[in-house]
């Protein structure tokens, strides 16, 4: 089974790599078009709100509740019962999300005022910043239907994941990036407000992702006619699990929205600097953390259904050390090479040297919490696979309240950088609580083997970081180079860092067999 998990993890990582690379290309195009100015701030806000709700209705809380129940049905019920469950779930979820989407489109000014309060107050006072509020309300009308499309895309992806078809769902986000890039290059130049072209890219991207999944559902005989089923036993079980999971899984998203709320009172560019730094953080998080979490949830659900606690704990152990293997060098690499990465990716068009300096500071703050973000993704399935959604909710509430306190303490002296530090600190608290809970319940604790491996990974990462710090040129040198020279030097440093890390792991005695055991 370990080979199957590794293979599935590699498949998801490969497909996610394609999506994340295109995501970076998308952000390069957006940065070139809008930089970190007022229009960029508004677009990122208008895109963040439906994405937050996506975590509630789509691949976040819904998947964590739906996958264990669907896996249980697949193991214990007939094929017709499985199809009936899918029909009832899709019909019930469809009605709810349709109503939410309609309300979101109609009430977009209210949402813009709620999450961009600083802009709304400026609009009430007749200040120039008030234009951001009006633009945000308009953009939300265009981007909000993305929630409807992506909900059914996530439903299809969850079904295919339980059948071992991980590549399809992992590749699907590519189409969102392609749509936004296409609209930015060809539609935006034709519009008086170019940023509206990006909003239409989000809309089209959601539609294309939804349509792309349908043929694969037909292939697996899981495309069914949606039917209302609020009181269906399977739906009842899923919604019972989903309601607390809606909060527990989305704590980080709530924290990010709270950051946006506070940032709307800060200097213009704050939301954009946080966005660009967060996008670089999302690259390793999605490539490894979410990929590992995606493949272990069905495996953990099967082992719980088979009443096999030993293999359940072994799978958790494998997941933790796998994400730390890549998370440690990713965290240190982002911290050492923060500004060079931002220069290479975004410093053109409207995105200035000053913007790279500002975004680099928030990237340092976010990167300090990368391991915690990854561990939350891997530890949470240890509860959801056992159909326990209440415990992570309790921890999530603690982490969210702590984040609000951290924001108040850190935003005043450090501004937008303080918001990023607060998010990282609350993620660390959440990860510690999740691990302590699993340990106290006797479900999982890190093995001695894993503890030794993690210590050696940390030493290898420290050696890599020290070498990169020594070799990394000063800012003036980076600015004197052409784009091609910057790219070649950056990739040279990244390659050298990877080789150094791998060599250090080898010298410390870590071998491929140490990644097995799931």
C-alpha positions in Angstrom: 0.0 0.0 0.0 2.9 2.4 0.6 3.9 2.1 -3.0 0.3 3.0 -4.0 0.3 6.0 -1.8 3.7 7.2 -3.0 2.6 6.7 -6.6 -0.7 8.5 -6.0 1.1 11.3 -4.2 3.5 11.7 -7.2 0.6 11.8 -9.6 -1.2 14.5 -7.7 2.1 16.5 -7.2 2.9 16.3 -10.9 -0.6 17.5 -12.0 -0.5 20.1 -9.3 2.9 21.3 -10.5 1.4 22.0 -13.9 -1.4 24.0 -12.3 0.9 25.9 -9.9 3.4 26.8 -12.7 0.5 28.2 -14.7 -0.8 29.9 -11.6 2.6 31.7 -11.3 2.4 32.6 -15.0 -1.1 34.0 -14.3 0.2 36.1 -11.4 3.1 37.4 -13.5 0.5 38.5 -16.1 -1.7 40.1 -13.4 1.3 41.9 -11.8 2.4 43.2 -15.2 -1.2 44.4 -15.9 -2.0 46.0 -12.5 1.1 45.9 -10.3 0.2 46.4 -6.6 -2.1 49.3 -7.0 -5.8 50.0 -6.2 -7.2 47.9 -9.0 -5.1 44.9 -8.0 -6.2 45.3 -4.4 -9.9 45.2 -5.5 -9.5 42.2 -7.8 -7.8 40.2 -5.1 -10.6 41.0 -2.7 -13.3 40.1 -5.2 -11.5 36.8 -6.0 -10.9 36.0 -2.3 -14.5 36.0 -1.2 -15.9 33.3 -3.5 -12.7 31.3 -2.9 -13.4 31.4 0.8 -16.9 30.1 0.3 -15.4 27.4 -2.0 -13.5 26.1 1.0 -16.9 25.7 2.8 -19.0 24.2 0.0 -16.4 22.6 -2.2 -13.0 20.9 -1.7 -12.6 22.0 1.9 -15.2 21.0 4.4 -17.4 19.2 2.0 -14.7 16.9 0.8 -13.6 16.1 4.3 -17.1 15.1 5.2 -18.1 13.5 1.9 -15.1 11.3 1.1 -15.2 9.2 4.3 -19.0 8.5 3.9 -18.7 7.8 0.2 -15.8 5.4 0.9 -17.9 3.6 3.6 -20.7 3.2 1.1 -18.4 1.9 -1.6 -17.1 -0.7 0.8 -20.3 -1.8 2.5 -23.2 -0.9 0.1 -24.3 -1.9 -3.4 -23.4 0.1 -6.5 -27.0 1.4 -6.8 -26.8 2.7 -3.2 -23.6 4.5 -4.0 -25.2 6.1 -7.1 -28.2 7.0 -5.0 -26.0 8.7 -2.4 -24.2 10.7 -5.2 -27.6 11.8 -6.6 -29.0 12.9 -3.3 -25.8 14.7 -2.3 -25.4 16.6 -5.6 -29.1 17.6 -5.6 -29.1 18.8 -2.0 -25.8 20.6 -2.3 -26.9 22.1 -5.7 -30.0 23.7 -4.3 -28.1 25.2 -1.3 -25.2 26.6 -3.4 -27.5 28.0 -6.1 -29.3 30.0 -3.4 -26.1 31.2 -1.9 -24.7 32.2 -5.3 -27.9 34.2 -6.1 -27.7 36.0 -2.8 -24.0 36.7 -3.3 -24.6 38.3 -6.7 -27.5 40.4 -5.5 -25.9 41.4 -2.2 -22.4 42.0 -3.7 -22.3 45.7 -2.3 -23.0 44.3 1.2 -20.2 41.8 0.9 -17.9 44.5 -0.5 -18.7 46.7 2.5 -18.3 43.8 4.9 -14.9 42.6 3.8 -13.6 46.0 2.5 -14.9 48.1 5.4 -12.1 50.6 5.0 -13.1 51.3 1.4 -16.8 51.5 2.4 -16.0 54.1 5.1 -14.0 56.1 2.5 -16.9 55.9 0.1 -19.3 57.1 2.7 -17.0 60.0 3.4 -16.6 60.9 -0.3 -12.9 60.1 -0.3 -11.1 58.9 -3.5 -10.5 55.5 -1.8 -14.2 55.0 -2.0 -13.9 54.0 -5.7 -12.4 50.7 -4.6 -15.7 49.9 -2.8 -17.8 50.5 -6.0 -15.4 48.5 -8.1 -15.3 45.6 -5.6 -19.1 45.4 -5.7 -19.1 45.2 -9.5 -16.4 42.7 -9.7 -18.1 40.4 -7.1 -21.2 40.2 -9.3 -18.9 38.7 -12.0 -16.7 36.4 -9.8 -19.3 35.1 -7.4 -20.9 32.5 -9.8 -17.5 30.8 -9.7 -18.7 29.3 -6.4 -21.4 27.4 -8.2 -19.1 25.9 -10.8 -16.3 25.0 -8.5 -18.7 23.3 -6.0 -19.7 20.7 -8.5 -16.2 20.5 -9.8 -15.1 19.6 -6.3 -17.9 17.1 -5.9 -16.8 15.3 -9.1 -13.2 15.5 -7.9 -14.0 13.9 -4.6 -15.9 11.1 -6.3 -12.9 10.4 -8.7 -10.4 10.6 -5.8 -12.2 7.8 -3.9 -12.0 5.7 -7.1 -8.2 6.3 -7.3 -8.5 8.8 -10.2 -6.4 11.5 -8.6 -4.9 13.0 -11.7 -8.1 14.4 -13.1 -9.0 16.6 -10.1 -5.4 17.7 -9.6 -5.2 18.8 -13.2 -8.5 20.6 -13.4 -7.3 23.9 -11.8 -5.1 24.4 -14.9 -8.2 25.6 -16.8 -8.8 28.4 -14.3 -5.3 29.7 -14.8 -5.5 29.4 -18.6 -8.9 31.3 -18.6 -7.5 34.2 -16.5 -4.3 34.4 -18.5 -6.3 34.4 -21.8 -8.7 37.1 -20.6 -5.8 39.3 -19.2 -4.0 39.1 -22.6 -6.9 39.5 -25.0 -10.0 40.7 -23.2 -8.6 43.2 -20.7 -6.9 45.5 -23.3 -10.3 45.9 -24.9 -12.0 47.1 -21.8 -12.1 50.6 -20.2 -11.5 48.9 -16.8 -8.9 46.1 -17.6 -9.3 44.5 -14.2 -12.9 43.5 -15.2 -11.3 41.2 -17.8 -9.7 39.3 -14.9 -13.0 38.9 -13.2 -14.5 37.4 -16.4 -11.5 35.1 -16.5 -12.5 33.7 -13.1 -16.1 33.2 -14.3 -15.0 31.3 -17.4 -12.4 29.3 -15.6 -15.0 28.0 -13.2 -17.3 27.0 -16.1 -14.6 25.2 -18.0 -13.5 23.3 -14.9 -17.0 22.1 -14.3 -17.5 20.9 -17.9 -14.1 19.2 -18.0 -15.1 16.7 -15.2 -18.3 15.4 -16.8 -16.7 12.9 -19.3 -14.7 11.3 -16.5 -17.9 10.8 -14.4 -19.5 9.2 -17.4 -16.5 6.8 -17.7 -16.8 5.7 -14.1 -20.6 5.4 -14.2 -21.0 8.0 -11.5 -22.8 10.7 -13.5 -26.3 10.7 -12.1 -29.3 13.0 -12.1 -29.3 15.2 -9.0 -32.1 14.7 -6.6 -33.1 16.5 -3.4 -32.3 14.4 -0.4 -32.0 16.4 2.8 -33.2 13.4 4.9 -31.4 10.7 3.0 -29.3 8.8 5.6 -26.0 9.4 3.8 -26.8 13.1 3.3 -27.8 13.4 6.9 -24.5 11.9 8.0 -22.5 14.1 5.6 -24.2 17.3 6.6 -23.8 16.4 10.3 -20.1 16.0 9.7 -19.9 19.0 7.3 -21.4 21.7 9.5 -18.6 21.7 12.1 -16.0 20.9 9.3 -17.1 24.0 7.5 -15.5 26.0 10.3 -12.7 23.7 11.2 -11.2 23.3 7.6 -11.7 27.0 6.8 -9.9 28.6 9.8 -7.0 29.6 7.7 -9.3 31.1 5.1 -11.2 33.0 7.8 -7.9 34.3 9.1 -7.0 35.5 5.6 -10.3 37.3 5.2 -9.8 38.9 8.6 -6.3 40.0 7.4 -8.0 41.5 4.3 -10.5 43.4 6.5 -7.7 44.9 8.5 -5.5 45.5 5.4 -8.3 47.6 3.8 -7.5 50.2 6.5 -3.7 50.1 5.7 -1.8 51.8 2.9 -2.7 51.0 -0.8 -0.8 47.9 -1.9 -1.1 46.0 1.4 -3.6 43.5 0.1 -1.6 43.0 -3.1 1.7 42.5 -1.3 0.1 39.9 1.0 -1.4 38.3 -2.1 1.8 38.0 -4.1 3.7 36.6 -1.1 0.9 34.2 -0.3 0.9 32.9 -3.9 4.6 31.9 -3.6 3.8 30.2 -0.4 0.9 28.3 -2.0 3.2 26.8 -4.6 5.0 24.3 -2.2 1.9 24.1 0.0 -0.3 22.9 -2.9 2.5 20.9 -4.6 3.3 18.8 -1.5 1.1 19.5 1.5 -2.3 19.4 -0.2 -1.2 16.6 -2.5 -0.2 14.3 0.4 -3.4 15.2 2.3 -5.5 14.4 -0.8 -4.1 10.9 -1.2 -4.1 9.9 2.5 -7.7 10.9 3.3 -9.3 8.0 1.2 -6.5 5.6 2.5 -7.2 6.7 6.1 -11.0 6.3 5.6 -10.5 2.8 4.3 -8.3 1.8 7.2 -10.8 3.3 9.7 -13.7 1.4 8.0 -11.5 -1.8 8.1 -10.9 -1.2 11.9 -7.1 -1.2 11.4 -5.7 1.4 13.8 -2.1 0.2 13.4 -2.0 0.9 9.6 -4.0 4.1 10.2 -1.2 5.4 12.5 1.4 4.2 10.1 -0.2 6.2 7.2 -0.4 9.3 9.4 3.3 8.9 10.2 4.2 8.5 6.5 2.2 11.7 5.7 3.9 13.8 8.3 7.4 12.9 7.5 6.7 13.1 3.7 5.5 16.7 4.0 8.4 17.7 6.3 10.9 16.2 3.9 10.0 18.8 1.3 8.5 21.4 3.6 11.8 22.1 5.5 13.9 23.0 2.4 10.9 24.8 0.8 10.4 27.0 3.9 14.1 27.9 4.2 14.5 28.5 0.5 11.6 30.9 0.4 13.0 32.8 3.3 16.5 33.1 1.9 15.5 33.8 -1.7 12.3 35.8 -1.1 13.1 39.0 -2.9 15.0 37.4 -5.9 12.0 35.2 -6.5 9.6 38.1 -6.5 12.0 40.1 -8.8 12.2 37.3 -11.3 8.4 36.6 -11.3 6.7 39.9 -10.9 9.1 42.9 -11.3 7.9 44.3 -14.6 5.2 46.6 -15.9 3.4 48.1 -13.0 5.2 46.0 -10.4 8.2 48.0 -9.1 11.4 47.3 -7.1 9.6 48.8 -4.1 6.8 46.3 -4.5 9.3 43.4 -4.4 10.8 44.7 -1.2 7.4 45.1 0.5 6.1 41.7 -0.7 9.4 40.0 0.3 8.8 41.1 4.0 5.4 39.5 4.1 6.7 36.4 2.3 9.3 36.0 5.1 6.5 36.2 7.6 4.3 33.7 5.8 7.2 31.3 5.1 7.9 31.0 8.8 4.5 29.2 9.1 4.8 27.0 6.0 5.5 23.8 7.9 2.5 24.5 10.1 0.2 25.1 7.1 1.4 21.8 5.7 1.0 19.9 8.9 -2.6 21.1 9.4 -3.4 19.8 6.0 -2.0 16.3 6.9 -3.1 16.1 10.5 -6.8 17.2 9.9 -7.6 14.0 7.8 -6.7 12.0 10.9 -9.9 13.3 12.4 -12.1 13.5 9.3 -11.3 10.0 8.2 -12.7 8.8 11.6 -15.7 11.0 11.0 -14.7 13.3 13.9 -15.3 16.9 12.8 -16.0 18.4 16.2 -12.5 18.2 17.7 -10.8 20.1 14.9 -13.5 22.7 15.1 -12.7 23.3 18.7 -9.1 23.7 17.9 -10.0 25.9 14.9 -11.9 28.3 17.1 -9.0 28.6 19.5 -6.6 29.2 16.5 -9.0 31.8 15.0 -9.4 33.7 18.2 -5.7 33.6 18.7 -5.2 35.0 15.2 -7.4 37.9 15.9 -5.4 38.7 19.0 -2.1 38.3 17.2 -3.4 40.7 14.5 -4.2 43.3 17.0 -0.8 42.9 18.7 1.3 42.8 15.5 -0.6 44.9 12.9 0.0 48.2 14.7 3.8 48.0 15.0 4.4 45.9 11.8 1.5 46.8 9.5 0.7 44.2 6.8 3.7 42.2 7.8 2.2 41.8 11.2 -0.9 40.3 9.6 1.2 37.6 7.9 3.1 36.9 11.1 -0.2 36.5 12.9 -1.5 34.0 10.3 1.6 31.9 10.6 1.5 32.0 14.4 -2.2 30.9 14.5 -1.4 28.1 12.0 1.4 26.8 14.3 -1.0 26.8 17.2 -3.6 24.9 15.2 -1.1 22.3 14.1 0.1 21.8 17.7 -3.4 21.3 18.9 -4.3 18.9 16.2 -1.2 16.8 16.9 -1.8 16.9 20.7 -5.4 15.8 20.2 -4.4 12.8 18.1 -1.8 11.9 20.6 -4.1 12.1 23.6 -6.8 10.0 21.8 -4.2 7.3 21.2 -4.7 7.6 17.4 -1.3 8.8 16.3 2.1 9.9 17.7 5.3 10.3 15.7 7.4 7.2 15.8 11.0 7.3 17.0 12.1 6.6 13.5 10.3 9.7 12.2 11.6 11.9 15.0 15.1 10.9 14.1 14.5 11.5 10.4 13.0 14.9 11.0 16.0 16.0 13.1 18.3 15.0 10.2 16.1 16.8 7.7 16.4 19.9 9.8 20.2 19.7 9.8 20.2 19.1 6.1 18.0 22.1 5.6 20.2 24.3 7.8 23.2 23.4 5.7 21.3 24.3 2.5 20.2 27.6 3.9 23.7 28.5 5.1 25.1 27.9 1.7 22.4 29.9 -0.1 22.9 32.9 2.4 26.6 32.8 1.6 26.2 32.7 -2.2 23.1 34.9 -2.7 24.1 38.3 -4.2 23.1 41.6 -2.8 20.0 43.5 -4.1 22.1 45.9 -6.1 23.7 43.0 -8.0 20.3 41.5 -8.8 19.0 44.9 -10.1 22.0 45.3 -12.4 21.3 42.0 -14.2 19.0 41.6 -17.1 15.9 39.3 -16.7 17.7 36.3 -18.3 20.6 36.8 -15.9 18.3 37.0 -12.9 16.5 33.8 -14.0 19.7 31.9 -14.6 21.2 32.9 -11.2 18.0 32.2 -9.4 17.5 28.7 -10.9 21.2 28.1 -10.3 20.8 28.9 -6.6 17.6 26.8 -6.3 19.3 23.8 -8.1 22.4 24.1 -5.9 20.2 24.3 -2.8 18.3 21.2 -3.8 21.6 19.3 -4.5 23.1 20.4 -1.2 20.0 19.3 0.7 19.9 15.9 -1.0 23.6 15.3 -0.4 23.3 16.4 3.2 20.4 13.9 3.6 22.5 11.2 2.2 25.5 12.0 4.4 23.1 11.9 7.4 22.0 8.4 6.5 18.5 9.1 5.0 17.6 6.6 2.2 14.5 6.2 0.0 13.4 3.3 2.1 12.8 5.7 5.0 9.9 7.2 3.0 8.1 3.9 3.0 5.9 2.4 5.7 2.4 3.7 4.9 
